[in-house]
């Protein structure tokens, strides 16, 4: 069950991340140089690595990492909403 929750939260995180990248927010011009390859889309690979690590940890029986990923997803969603809606 925890693995499915982390997987679906991963889909949410990718959608939120893509919305931020496509928002054209001025903050995106200040990202570090190591995220600039592929037009700033390299950060999606980092997002994938975090999802993969969380899924491996949860599959290994660590429910605590599922809760950490839930918290990360909540903060990620809030941040994406603030950036994409222009409130930040």
URCORKA-V246657 format. One record per residue. RES is the residue in one small letter. PHI is phi in whole degrees, -180 to 180 (999 if undefined). Layout:
res:phi
RES:PHI
RES:PHI
//
This chain:
res:phi
x:999
x:-62
x:-65
x:-66
x:-63
x:-63
x:-61
x:-69
x:-66
x:-63
x:-62
x:-60
x:-65
x:-64
x:-65
x:-65
x:-64
x:-64
x:-63
x:-67
x:-62
x:-86
x:-72
x:71
x:-62
x:-64
x:-65
x:-67
x:-75
x:-105
x:-70
x:-62
x:-60
x:-77
x:-100
x:-77
x:-57
x:62
x:69
x:87
x:-83
x:-60
x:-63
x:-68
x:-67
x:-65
x:-60
x:-65
x:-61
x:-67
x:-64
x:-62
x:-62
x:-65
x:-67
x:-65
x:-65
x:-68
x:-64
x:-80
x:102
x:-95
x:-69
x:-61
x:-70
x:-64
x:-67
x:-63
x:-69
x:-63
x:-63
x:-59
x:-65
x:-64
x:-68
x:-64
x:-64
x:-63
x:-63
x:-63
x:-64
x:-63
x:-74
x:-67
x:-86
x:81
x:-80
x:-118
//
